[in-house]
Amino acid sequence: MGSFSIWHWLIVLLIVVMVFGTKKLRNMGGDLGGAVKGFKDGMKDGGQSADEKAAAAAAASQVSHAPTADKTTIDVEAKQKS
């Protein structure tokens, strides 16, 4: 009586599905998987050396600076005469 048999676990699973529903369980599973993936990515990023982090930051700053519009462009919104 110390361990549960497969029938005990199946009954528990059935009760959990009845209480929460399959859609909510699927969403919780997806959220859990996303959290685990984020944790793994964070652990990989935490293992980088300072030089690799500086190179990644420099590459990210070059990408984020998109060219801005010319100062000679005209605003398309015009005020109407009343």
C-alpha positions in Angstrom: 0.0 0.0 0.0 3.1 2.2 0.0 3.0 3.0 -3.7 0.2 3.8 -6.1 -0.7 1.5 -8.9 -1.4 2.7 -12.5 -5.1 2.6 -11.8 -4.7 5.2 -9.0 -2.8 7.5 -11.3 -5.3 7.1 -14.1 -8.2 8.0 -11.7 -6.2 11.1 -10.5 -5.6 12.1 -14.1 -9.2 11.7 -15.0 -10.3 13.9 -12.0 -7.7 16.6 -13.0 -9.0 16.6 -16.6 -12.6 16.9 -15.4 -11.7 19.8 -13.0 -9.5 21.9 -15.2 -10.5 20.8 -18.8 -8.2 19.9 -21.6 -7.8 23.5 -23.0 -6.6 24.9 -19.7 -4.2 22.0 -19.2 -2.8 22.5 -22.7 -2.3 26.2 -22.0 -0.6 25.4 -18.7 1.7 22.9 -20.5 2.6 25.5 -23.1 3.4 28.1 -20.5 5.5 25.6 -18.6 7.4 24.7 -21.7 8.0 28.3 -22.5 9.3 29.0 -19.0 11.7 26.0 -19.3 12.9 27.2 -22.7 13.5 30.7 -21.3 15.4 29.4 -18.3 17.6 27.3 -20.6 18.3 30.3 -22.8 19.1 32.4 -19.7 21.5 29.8 -18.5 23.3 29.8 -21.9 23.5 33.6 -21.9 24.8 33.6 -18.3 27.7 31.3 -19.4 29.0 33.8 -22.0 32.3 35.6 -21.3 32.5 39.4 -21.0 34.0 39.7 -24.5 31.1 37.7 -26.1 28.5 39.8 -24.2 30.2 43.1 -25.4 30.2 41.8 -29.0 26.6 40.8 -28.8 25.6 44.2 -27.3 27.6 46.0 -30.1 25.8 43.9 -32.8 22.4 44.6 -31.2 23.1 48.4 -31.1 24.0 48.5 -34.7 20.8 46.7 -35.7 18.6 48.9 -33.5 19.8 52.1 -35.1 17.5 52.3 -38.2 18.0 55.2 -40.5 15.7 58.1 -39.7 13.6 60.0 -42.2 15.1 63.0 -44.0 14.5 66.4 -42.5 13.3 67.6 -45.9 10.2 65.3 -45.9 6.8 66.9 -45.7 4.3 65.8 -43.1 1.3 64.2 -44.9 -1.3 65.5 -42.5 -2.4 69.0 -43.5 -4.7 71.3 -41.7 -8.0 72.0 -43.5 -9.3 75.5 -44.2 -12.4 76.3 -42.3 
